Amino acid sequence: MRILTVVGNRPQFIKAAAVSGPLREQHEEILVHTGQHYDDALSSIFFSELGLARPERELGIGGGSNTEQTARMLGAIEPLLAETEPNAALVYGDTNSTLAGALAAAQAGVPVIHVEAGMRSFDRAMPEELNRVLSDHIGELLLCSSESAAEQLRAESVAGRIEVVGDVMVDVALRWQPTARANAQAPAAHGLQAGSYLLMTAHRAGNVDDPARLRALLELIRALPKPMLFPVHPRTRARLREAGLLGELEGLQGVRLTEPLGYVEFSALVCQARAVLTDSGGVQKEAYLAGVPCVTLRANTEWVETVQAGWNTLVDLDAGAALQALHAEPPAERPPLYGDGHAAERCVQAIGAL
């Protein structure tokens, strides 16, 4: 079969790195990078580090509102579908690239495969929630990370075929974790010691686009134990600068700001952190897989199993709740919630049965 794969951001590059290799052993893949993450540290470095094939097509569509960006992607993907005539379109996760790829393919009569289907935060104010719900109801083959995700799809009476394959990010994590844990240079390069620092990420519109919440994020950072390493997303840096808060953040003692990091370095920093604080769904999961406590700067999460297992705490931007979570002892057990590291093989097997 000929598969048109649409990717556009960091988590999708990681997931595609797991699936693309085994997929290309059996099928023809045309990899399309929308350009949703156009910063080099958020894009090309993942292709080189993880061995992902360079995209056959790069659309260069970054910036703009969610609606504008999705519309531009739809307009660019439609002629690609007509030109390449794929047997199926493959999308990952919950970004604008996901929805644009799924919707353009469905409107062209091309079957849609959705990897990481069935995830729900139940917060329709989040663009990601709308993207994932709509993609699931468009999809013909819905590949789930967990049984709870499959149960959610059944409850919604989706039309597509549901299969639980496990999480393809587990495949990548298990492959890289031994190297990440042994990489003492990663924290040392930032003047940090393993197990002694907090690792922070924040980029979601709900946290950084609202000046009041951006100020609350800054005050939360101020209240937390140090040292802290904070790789700053381009969106977040721009909003901090616009709000006049960047200098204030840069002046906080014990807070080390960096540019975005590649997968290998970031994985090493996650594995060796005391705890992770984030509003990213992917980073929540990376922390769980690394056995590192996570404090999530949101009121909800699609990765509910990590909360139920006691390794992830939802605090929104409440500094007191974050401090309480950081002082809690992690659970004695960490069940394998998302598979055994062979999810990509199961994805390819399911795709072959389309």
Phi, psi and omega per residue, in radians:
M1 nan 2.755 3.015
R2 -1.834 2.137 -3.080
I3 -2.003 2.194 3.012
L4 -1.659 1.979 -3.121
T5 -1.797 2.253 -3.126
V6 -1.949 2.134 3.093
V7 -2.288 2.847 -3.133
G8 -2.779 -0.190 -3.122
N9 -2.517 3.053 -3.013
R10 -0.875 -0.967 -3.117
P11 -1.053 -0.581 3.140
Q12 -1.232 -0.603 3.080
F13 -1.112 -0.705 -3.130
I14 -1.147 -0.795 3.141
K15 -1.117 -0.752 3.127
A16 -1.121 -0.547 3.110
A17 -1.085 -0.534 3.098
A18 -1.335 -0.693 -2.962
V19 -1.591 -0.618 -2.962
S20 -1.038 -0.755 -3.115
G21 -1.025 -1.023 3.118
P22 -1.117 -0.497 3.103
L23 -1.158 -0.731 -3.095
R24 -1.273 -0.300 3.052
E25 -1.199 -0.427 -3.068
Q26 -2.057 -0.369 -3.047
H27 -2.412 2.957 3.015
E28 -1.597 2.232 3.112
E29 -2.052 2.366 3.007
I30 -1.971 1.923 -3.065
L31 -1.616 2.167 -3.118
V32 -2.009 2.141 3.080
H33 -1.809 1.998 -3.087
T34 -1.200 -0.446 -3.047
G35 1.576 0.215 -3.128
Q36 -0.974 -0.735 2.954
H37 -1.785 1.820 -3.054
Y38 -1.765 -0.164 3.036
D39 -1.194 2.341 -3.053
D40 -1.012 -0.678 -3.109
A41 -1.218 -0.324 3.108
L42 -1.758 0.014 -3.012
S43 -2.324 -1.494 -2.914
S44 -1.119 -0.528 -3.126
I45 -1.067 -0.513 3.141
F46 -1.244 -0.565 3.092
F47 -1.168 -0.759 -3.097
S48 -1.260 -0.715 -3.083
E49 -1.231 -0.717 -2.990
L50 -1.669 -0.012 3.099
G51 1.314 0.342 3.105
L52 -1.317 2.341 3.135
A53 -1.013 2.499 3.094
R54 -1.084 2.506 -3.117
P55 -1.068 2.450 3.033
E56 -1.241 -0.514 3.126
R57 -2.358 2.366 3.055
E58 -2.140 2.104 -3.015
L59 -1.571 -0.403 3.081
G60 1.154 0.596 -3.093
I61 -1.813 1.673 3.093
G62 -2.233 2.784 3.101
G63 1.394 3.048 -3.122
G64 1.530 2.978 3.096
S65 -1.223 2.912 3.112
N66 -1.007 -0.770 -3.126
T67 -1.132 -0.825 -3.127
E68 -1.103 -0.771 -3.110
Q69 -1.117 -0.795 3.139
T70 -1.084 -0.711 -3.142
A71 -1.110 -0.734 3.130
R72 -1.153 -0.659 3.092
M73 -1.131 -0.759 3.112
L74 -1.001 -0.773 -3.133
G75 -1.135 -0.520 -3.139
A76 -1.481 -0.581 -3.089
I77 -1.353 -0.565 -3.107
E78 -0.950 -0.914 3.124
P79 -1.161 -0.492 3.080
L80 -1.103 -0.727 3.117
L81 -1.101 -0.724 3.127
A82 -1.153 -0.649 -3.103
E83 -1.280 -0.770 -2.999
T84 -1.594 -0.348 3.112
E85 0.854 1.033 -3.116
P86 -1.273 2.746 3.044
N87 -1.419 -0.372 3.118
A88 -2.804 2.765 3.050
A89 -2.042 2.373 -3.091
L90 -1.983 2.211 3.086
V91 -2.257 2.737 -3.095
Y92 -2.169 2.419 2.868
G93 1.274 -2.283 -2.854
D94 -2.635 0.471 -3.097
T95 -1.624 3.115 3.033
N96 -1.050 -0.597 3.096
S97 -1.107 -0.660 3.111
T98 -1.048 -0.933 -3.084
L99 -1.139 -0.746 -3.126
A100 -1.092 -0.767 3.119
G101 -1.113 -0.741 -3.120
A102 -1.173 -0.807 -3.060
L103 -1.218 -0.735 3.117
A104 -1.084 -0.735 3.137
A105 -1.146 -0.813 -3.113
A106 -1.071 -0.708 3.132
Q107 -1.184 -0.409 3.099
A108 -1.588 0.038 3.141
G109 1.359 0.359 -3.140
V110 -1.724 2.214 3.128
P111 -1.025 2.439 -3.089
V112 -1.865 2.274 3.040
I113 -1.887 2.184 -3.121
H114 -2.033 1.964 3.068
V115 -1.537 2.355 -3.058
E116 1.347 0.704 3.128
A117 -1.336 2.727 3.002
G118 1.505 0.002 3.123
M119 -1.313 2.421 -3.117
R120 -2.498 2.346 2.948
S121 -1.786 -0.268 -3.108
F122 1.098 0.504 3.070
D123 -2.109 1.674 -3.077
R124 -1.264 -0.106 3.045
A125 -1.303 -0.286 3.126
M126 -1.498 2.185 3.090
P127 -0.963 -0.622 -3.119
E128 -1.085 -0.615 -3.139
E129 -1.169 -0.758 3.090
L130 -1.085 -0.757 -3.123
N131 -1.057 -0.767 -3.064
R132 -1.287 -0.659 3.131
V133 -1.126 -0.832 -3.113
L134 -1.139 -0.711 3.132
S135 -1.114 -0.651 3.114
D136 -1.140 -0.662 -3.107
H137 -1.414 -0.227 3.020
I138 -1.519 -0.549 -2.937
G139 -1.178 2.575 3.050
E140 -1.679 -0.536 3.087
L141 -2.227 2.053 -3.038
L142 -1.973 1.897 -3.047
L143 -1.758 2.015 -2.956
C144 -1.803 2.549 3.108
S145 -1.366 -0.448 -3.051
S146 -2.609 2.872 3.120
E147 -1.164 -0.588 3.131
S148 -1.128 -0.599 3.069
A149 -1.152 -0.720 3.094
A150 -1.117 -0.696 3.102
E151 -1.081 -0.667 3.112
Q152 -1.113 -0.727 3.124
L153 -1.130 -0.700 3.101
R154 -1.113 -0.683 3.129
A155 -1.122 -0.514 3.124
E156 -1.543 -0.031 3.111
S157 0.967 0.825 3.107
V158 -1.138 2.730 -3.084
A159 -1.481 -0.427 -3.030
G160 -1.349 2.926 3.082
R161 -1.390 2.293 -3.056
I162 -1.820 2.262 3.049
E163 -2.410 2.363 3.057
V164 -1.594 2.037 -3.084
V165 -2.024 -0.224 -2.987
G166 1.632 3.130 -3.037
D167 -1.763 2.145 -3.095
V168 -1.185 -0.390 3.077
M169 -1.190 -0.430 3.043
V170 -1.119 -0.699 3.116
D171 -0.965 -0.830 -3.106
V172 -1.209 -0.755 -3.114
A173 -1.060 -0.785 -3.118
L174 -1.145 -0.546 3.130
R175 -1.211 -0.658 -3.001
W176 -1.737 -0.289 -3.020
Q177 -1.030 -0.743 3.119
P178 -0.994 -0.736 3.104
T179 -1.169 -0.721 -3.104
A180 -1.111 -0.736 -3.115
R181 -1.202 -0.515 -3.108
A182 -1.519 -0.120 -3.041
N183 -1.479 1.353 -3.129
A184 -1.172 -0.345 -3.109
Q185 -1.210 -0.499 -3.074
A186 -1.052 -0.965 3.070
P187 -1.196 -0.631 -3.103
A188 -1.064 -0.574 3.137
A189 -1.098 -0.372 3.119
H190 -1.873 0.254 3.133
G191 1.258 0.527 -3.054
L192 -2.090 2.741 3.056
Q193 -1.960 2.501 -3.137
A194 -0.960 2.363 3.077
G195 1.414 0.023 -3.027
S196 -1.967 -0.091 -2.984
Y197 -2.168 2.773 2.989
L198 -1.707 2.506 3.082
L199 -1.992 2.154 -3.040
M200 -2.033 2.401 2.887
T201 -2.376 2.583 3.092
A202 -2.743 2.189 -3.135
H203 -2.629 -0.201 -3.024
R204 -1.159 2.494 -3.108
A205 -0.964 -0.678 -3.112
G206 -1.093 -0.370 3.120
N207 -1.750 -0.596 -2.980
V208 -1.900 -0.318 -3.120
D209 -1.447 -0.440 3.113
D210 -1.554 2.034 -3.090
P211 -0.991 -0.612 -3.140
A212 -1.166 -0.732 3.130
R213 -1.276 -0.564 3.072
L214 -1.116 -0.706 3.055
R215 -1.104 -0.718 3.106
A216 -1.101 -0.643 3.084
L217 -1.102 -0.756 3.118
L218 -1.087 -0.729 3.139
E219 -1.185 -0.601 3.063
L220 -1.098 -0.804 3.117
I221 -1.040 -0.720 -3.138
R222 -1.057 -0.635 -3.049
A223 -1.416 -0.276 -3.007
L224 -1.422 2.752 3.065
P225 -1.081 2.704 3.109
K226 -2.129 2.815 0.100
P227 -1.378 2.767 3.122
M228 -2.347 2.394 3.034
L229 -1.891 2.250 -3.045
F230 -2.281 1.623 2.962
P231 -1.211 2.076 -2.957
V232 -1.666 2.084 3.090
H233 -1.093 2.497 3.139
P234 -0.937 -0.690 3.121
R235 -1.073 -0.782 -3.107
T236 -1.148 -0.761 3.124
R237 -1.048 -0.739 3.139
A238 -1.113 -0.726 -3.122
R239 -1.207 -0.664 3.087
L240 -1.089 -0.725 -3.139
R241 -1.154 -0.780 -3.140
E242 -1.073 -0.622 -3.112
A243 -1.488 -0.015 -3.124
G244 1.254 0.435 -3.058
L245 -1.879 -0.163 -3.037
L246 -1.105 -0.781 3.132
G247 -1.084 -0.649 3.116
E248 -1.122 -0.736 3.110
L249 -1.153 -0.758 3.141
E250 -1.074 -0.458 -3.111
G251 -1.514 -0.061 -3.120
L252 -1.272 2.180 -3.123
Q253 -1.189 2.352 3.104
G254 1.520 -0.036 3.114
V255 -1.814 2.079 -3.141
R256 -1.825 2.037 3.122
L257 -1.680 2.406 3.070
T258 -2.329 2.948 2.939
E259 -1.255 2.906 3.065
P260 -0.959 2.602 -3.038
L261 -1.957 2.706 3.052
G262 -1.265 2.983 -3.055
Y263 -1.110 -0.762 -3.052
V264 -1.114 -0.864 -3.141
E265 -1.152 -0.755 -3.113
F266 -1.124 -0.710 3.111
S267 -1.053 -0.727 3.116
A268 -1.112 -0.681 3.137
L269 -1.214 -0.635 3.063
V270 -1.116 -0.882 -3.056
C271 -1.062 -0.491 -3.048
Q272 -1.860 0.112 -3.137
A273 -1.370 2.722 2.975
R274 -1.201 -0.721 3.107
A275 -2.850 2.816 3.117
V276 -2.029 2.395 2.999
L277 -2.096 2.258 -2.989
T278 -2.787 2.776 2.923
D279 -1.991 0.195 -3.130
S280 -1.613 2.313 3.060
G281 -1.124 -0.747 -3.131
G282 -1.115 -0.682 -3.120
V283 -1.244 -0.594 3.032
Q284 -0.960 -0.798 -3.110
K285 -1.214 -0.683 3.107
E286 -1.075 -0.698 3.111
A287 -1.101 -0.761 -3.141
Y288 -1.072 -0.795 -3.117
L289 -1.134 -0.490 3.130
A290 -1.483 -0.143 -3.092
G291 1.262 0.621 -3.136
V292 -2.057 2.265 3.139
P293 -1.008 2.493 -3.121
C294 -2.132 2.390 3.016
V295 -2.020 2.007 -3.022
T296 -1.696 2.197 -3.053
L297 -1.517 0.859 3.109
R298 -2.509 2.850 3.102
A299 -1.566 -0.123 -3.130
N300 -2.640 2.952 3.097
T301 -2.682 2.606 3.017
E302 -1.386 -0.309 -3.121
W303 -1.680 1.076 -3.013
V304 -1.117 -0.496 -3.115
E305 -1.100 -0.557 -3.140
T306 -1.204 -0.565 3.073
V307 -1.244 -0.793 -3.135
Q308 -1.082 -0.546 3.132
A309 -1.377 -0.159 3.081
G310 1.545 0.113 -3.101
W311 -1.703 -0.128 -3.075
N312 -2.350 2.315 -3.128
T313 -2.157 2.248 3.113
L314 -1.546 2.121 -3.103
V315 -2.200 -0.058 -3.008
D316 0.972 -2.219 3.099
L317 -2.041 0.574 -3.132
D318 -1.512 1.879 -3.080
A319 -1.099 -0.682 3.133
G320 -1.098 -0.748 3.114
A321 -1.150 -0.634 3.118
A322 -1.141 -0.751 3.116
L323 -1.101 -0.716 3.126
Q324 -1.093 -0.750 3.140
A325 -1.112 -0.668 -3.118
L326 -1.210 -0.442 3.138
H327 -1.513 -0.172 -3.121
A328 -1.342 2.544 3.079
E329 -1.346 2.385 3.095
P330 -1.196 2.710 3.138
P331 -1.070 2.750 3.125
A332 -1.283 -0.441 -3.081
E333 -2.072 2.667 3.085
R334 -2.443 1.568 -3.055
P335 -1.139 2.630 3.117
P336 -1.343 1.474 -2.986
L337 -1.244 -0.503 -2.890
Y338 -2.131 0.504 3.000
G339 1.883 -3.033 -2.946
D340 -2.026 0.213 -3.137
G341 1.599 0.147 3.131
H342 -2.119 0.468 -3.104
A343 -1.139 -0.665 -3.109
A344 -1.074 -0.704 3.110
E345 -1.066 -0.714 3.141
R346 -1.204 -0.620 3.074
C347 -1.040 -0.850 -3.099
V348 -1.125 -0.666 3.099
Q349 -1.099 -0.762 -3.141
A350 -1.165 -0.680 3.130
I351 -1.124 -0.682 3.130
G352 -1.111 -0.359 -3.127
A353 -1.583 0.016 -3.138
L354 -1.077 nan nan
